Amino acid sequence: MKFCAGRDGKSLITYYSDHFPIPLPPDHRFPIDKYRLLRESIIAEHIIPQDDLRVPDSATRELICLAHDPVYVDKIFAGKLSEKEIRRIGFPWSPELVVRSQRSVGGTIAACRSALESGVSANLAGGTHHAHRDFGSGYCLLNDCAVAIKVIRGEKLAENVIVLDCDVHQGDGTASIFSGDPRVFTFSIHGARNFPFHKVPGDLDIELEDGTGDADYLDALQNGIHQALASFDPDLVVFLAGADPYQGDRLGRLALTMEGLSRRDELVFNTAKQIDVPVAIVMSGGYARNIADTASIHLETIRQAANLAPSPTRTGYAD
């Protein structure tokens, strides 16, 4: 598929939902403010015109149930999750959590649709890859990427999708939801000894030892991408651009520098450009000791994506 011709200029349609607050205890370890900091940095540095920063629609129950068990979804909406289920998710239930989660899923659906129209798009949230079909886990209530892939395939916008998961934690929920589905290739590169401690095998899993640095990580990622593309021809790449492989991450256990993470993003985007496949980006995890570091890593991903973005008048594909 080739981009339709358009005039000069760049446009990266990007979706955000950080202004839908989640009431968390003051000492909660999840860095919820990173999303706001990221959006504010994008605006301050003029990386994306404000008109290209958009609020997504909420994902409806019907769409969410394409990837999740309706019984589980109904318990979420009604606030009837058990204490055990809530502990496993890691967030206290609230109506605001449901609203924010629906918007986050909607952002990834919208980013996938936009990427398929223009070549690249982003959701400044998402990547909640520990959510399984019938339970949530690890700060993941709903699996936004799984829902979005189900939606765009149902709309016949794409058939074959690679999930390129560069979060430091294995994408167990996504691998489980798409297990046995030959049209979705799940590729996760992650810490071998990190959460989740029970890994769900995907189509390609690269496990890295604690302390892995830039050079070994990038070699492994490049080899993995080549291996994936040798066996699978995608219509779309969904890129989980986790900030948590960073050496300063509290939960990461790897040792990538900010430069190494930038080179990771460059490798992913250059590969997508070379094979002419759209990319939908989600932020995924990031728990740096200094929250500004996490925001900076995500910002670099968006900066590179903006450089990759096509003309604003490119609205489709031509064979």
C-alpha positions in Angstrom: 0.0 0.0 0.0 1.3 3.4 -1.0 0.5 6.8 0.5 -1.7 9.0 -1.7 0.1 12.2 -2.8 -0.3 15.4 -0.9 1.2 18.8 -0.3 4.3 19.4 1.8 4.0 19.6 5.6 3.7 17.1 8.5 0.7 16.0 10.5 0.6 13.6 13.4 -2.9 13.1 14.6 -2.5 12.3 18.3 -5.1 11.4 20.9 -5.1 12.2 24.6 -7.3 11.6 27.6 -5.3 12.8 30.6 -7.9 15.4 31.5 -10.3 12.7 32.6 -8.9 12.2 36.2 -8.5 9.0 38.1 -8.8 9.5 41.9 -5.7 7.6 43.3 -4.4 7.6 46.9 -1.6 10.2 47.3 1.0 7.4 47.9 0.0 5.3 44.9 3.0 4.2 42.9 1.5 4.6 39.4 2.8 7.8 37.8 -0.5 9.1 36.5 0.8 12.6 36.0 3.2 11.5 33.2 0.4 11.7 30.6 -0.4 15.3 31.4 3.3 16.2 31.5 3.8 14.6 28.1 1.0 16.5 26.5 2.1 19.8 28.0 5.7 19.1 26.7 4.4 18.4 23.2 2.5 21.7 23.2 5.4 23.7 24.8 7.9 22.4 22.3 5.5 22.9 19.3 6.0 19.3 18.2 2.4 18.9 17.1 -0.1 21.7 16.2 -2.7 21.9 18.9 -5.4 21.1 16.3 -3.8 17.7 15.8 -4.1 16.9 19.5 -7.6 15.4 19.9 -9.8 13.9 22.5 -11.0 10.4 21.4 -14.5 9.1 21.7 -15.2 6.6 24.5 -15.0 2.9 23.5 -18.5 1.5 23.9 -19.3 -1.7 25.8 -20.0 -3.4 22.5 -16.6 -2.6 21.1 -14.8 -3.6 24.4 -16.6 -6.9 24.3 -14.9 -7.8 21.0 -11.8 -8.5 23.0 -13.1 -9.0 26.6 -15.6 -11.4 28.3 -19.0 -9.6 28.6 -19.3 -10.8 32.2 -16.0 -9.1 33.1 -16.9 -6.0 31.3 -20.3 -5.7 33.0 -18.6 -6.1 36.4 -16.3 -3.2 35.5 -19.1 -1.0 34.5 -21.2 -1.8 37.5 -18.4 -1.6 40.1 -18.8 -5.2 41.0 -15.2 -6.4 40.7 -14.2 -8.4 43.7 -11.5 -7.2 46.1 -9.1 -9.9 44.7 -9.8 -8.7 41.2 -9.2 -5.0 42.2 -5.9 -5.9 43.9 -4.7 -7.8 40.8 -5.4 -4.7 38.7 -3.7 -2.4 41.1 -6.1 0.5 40.9 -9.1 1.2 43.2 -12.3 1.0 41.3 -14.2 4.3 40.7 -16.6 5.6 38.0 -13.7 7.9 36.9 -11.5 4.9 36.3 -14.1 3.4 34.0 -14.5 6.7 32.1 -10.7 7.1 31.7 -10.3 3.5 30.6 -13.0 3.9 27.9 -11.3 7.0 26.6 -7.9 5.4 26.6 -9.2 2.4 24.6 -11.0 4.9 22.3 -7.7 6.7 21.8 -6.0 3.5 20.5 -8.9 2.7 18.2 -8.7 6.2 16.8 -4.9 6.0 16.5 -5.2 2.8 14.5 -7.8 4.3 12.2 -5.7 7.5 11.7 -2.5 5.5 11.1 -4.2 3.5 8.4 -5.3 6.8 6.8 -2.1 8.8 7.1 0.7 6.4 7.9 1.3 7.1 11.6 -0.7 8.2 14.6 -0.4 8.1 18.4 -2.3 7.7 21.6 -0.7 9.5 24.5 -1.9 6.6 26.7 -2.7 2.9 26.2 -0.5 -0.1 26.0 -2.4 -1.8 28.8 -1.1 -5.2 27.7 -1.6 -7.1 31.0 -5.4 -7.1 30.7 -6.6 -10.6 29.6 -10.0 -11.4 28.1 -11.6 -12.0 31.5 -9.4 -10.3 34.1 -7.2 -7.2 34.6 -3.7 -7.1 36.0 -0.7 -4.9 36.5 -2.4 -1.5 36.2 -4.3 -2.7 33.1 -8.1 -2.8 33.3 -8.8 -3.2 29.6 -6.5 -4.2 26.8 -6.7 -1.2 24.4 -4.6 -2.7 21.7 -6.6 -5.9 21.6 -9.9 -4.0 21.3 -8.5 -1.7 18.7 -7.2 -4.5 16.5 -10.5 -6.3 16.8 -12.3 -3.1 15.8 -10.2 -2.3 12.7 -10.3 -5.8 11.5 -14.1 -5.9 11.9 -14.2 -2.7 9.9 -12.0 -4.3 7.2 -9.4 -1.6 7.5 -6.6 -4.0 8.1 -6.2 -7.8 8.1 -2.8 -8.7 9.4 -1.3 -6.8 12.4 2.0 -7.0 14.3 1.9 -6.0 17.9 5.5 -4.8 18.6 5.7 -4.6 22.3 8.8 -2.8 23.6 7.5 -2.4 27.2 9.9 -3.9 29.6 7.2 -6.3 30.9 5.9 -9.1 28.7 2.6 -8.5 27.0 0.9 -11.5 28.5 -2.7 -10.3 28.1 -2.3 -9.5 24.4 -0.6 -12.8 23.7 -3.4 -14.6 25.5 -6.2 -12.8 23.6 -4.6 -13.5 20.2 -3.3 -17.0 20.9 -3.9 -19.1 17.8 -5.0 -16.2 15.7 -2.8 -16.3 12.5 -3.7 -12.7 11.6 -2.1 -11.1 14.6 1.6 -11.5 15.3 2.5 -10.7 18.9 6.2 -9.8 19.4 7.4 -8.9 22.9 10.9 -7.9 23.9 11.1 -7.7 27.7 13.0 -8.6 30.9 13.2 -12.3 31.6 13.0 -11.9 35.4 10.4 -9.2 35.5 6.6 -9.1 35.8 4.5 -11.0 34.8 6.2 -13.9 36.5 4.0 -16.3 34.5 4.6 -15.4 30.9 2.0 -16.3 28.2 3.9 -17.3 25.0 3.3 -15.0 22.0 4.4 -15.5 18.4 7.9 -14.2 19.3 9.3 -13.5 22.8 12.8 -12.1 23.4 13.8 -12.3 27.0 16.6 -10.2 28.3 18.7 -10.5 31.4 18.8 -7.9 34.1 21.2 -5.1 33.2 20.9 -5.4 29.4 22.2 -2.2 27.8 21.7 -0.3 24.6 23.9 -2.4 22.2 22.6 -5.8 23.2 19.0 -4.6 23.3 19.1 -3.0 19.9 20.8 -6.0 18.3 18.1 -8.3 19.8 15.3 -6.0 18.7 16.6 -5.7 15.1 17.0 -9.5 14.9 13.5 -10.0 16.2 12.0 -7.5 13.8 13.8 -9.3 10.9 12.5 -12.6 12.2 8.9 -11.4 12.5 8.9 -9.8 9.0 10.4 -13.0 7.5 7.2 -14.9 8.4 4.5 -12.2 8.6 3.3 -9.5 6.2 1.6 -6.8 8.2 -1.0 -4.2 7.2 -0.3 -2.3 10.5 2.2 -2.2 13.3 0.9 -1.4 16.8 4.0 -0.1 18.6 4.0 -0.2 22.4 6.8 2.4 23.1 7.4 1.6 26.8 9.7 4.0 28.6 10.5 1.4 31.3 13.5 -0.3 29.7 15.3 2.9 30.9 18.1 2.5 33.3 16.5 4.9 35.8 13.2 3.0 35.9 12.0 1.8 39.3 10.4 -1.3 37.8 12.5 -1.9 34.7 15.7 -3.8 35.6 17.2 -3.1 32.2 19.9 -0.5 31.5 19.0 1.5 28.4 20.0 5.1 28.2 17.7 7.8 26.8 19.9 7.7 23.6 19.4 3.9 23.4 15.6 4.3 23.7 15.7 7.0 21.0 17.6 4.6 18.7 15.0 2.0 19.5 12.2 4.3 18.2 14.3 5.2 15.2 14.8 1.5 14.4 11.1 0.8 14.6 10.0 3.8 12.6 12.7 3.4 9.9 11.7 -0.2 9.5 8.0 0.7 9.1 9.0 3.3 6.5 11.1 0.9 4.6 8.4 -1.7 4.3 5.7 1.0 3.9 3.5 -0.1 6.7 1.5 2.3 9.0 2.3 2.6 12.7 0.0 3.2 15.6 1.9 4.2 18.7 0.8 3.8 22.3 2.8 4.9 25.3 2.7 1.8 27.6 4.7 1.7 30.8 7.2 4.1 32.4 8.1 4.4 36.1 11.3 6.4 36.3 12.4 7.7 39.7 12.1 11.1 38.2 8.7 11.3 36.4 10.1 14.0 34.1 12.5 11.3 32.7 9.6 9.2 31.7 7.8 12.1 30.1 11.0 13.0 28.2 11.4 9.4 26.8 7.8 9.4 25.6 8.3 12.9 24.2 11.2 11.7 22.1 9.0 8.9 20.7 6.4 11.5 19.6 9.0 13.8 18.2 10.4 11.0 16.0 6.8 10.0 15.0 6.1 13.6 14.0 9.2 13.6 11.8 7.9 10.5 10.1 4.3 11.8 9.7 3.0 12.4 6.2 1.4 15.4 4.6 -1.9 16.5 6.2 -3.7 16.0 2.9 -2.8 12.3 2.7 -6.1 10.7 3.6 -5.8 7.2 2.3 -4.0 4.6 0.3 -3.6 3.7 -3.4 -2.5 0.3 -4.6 
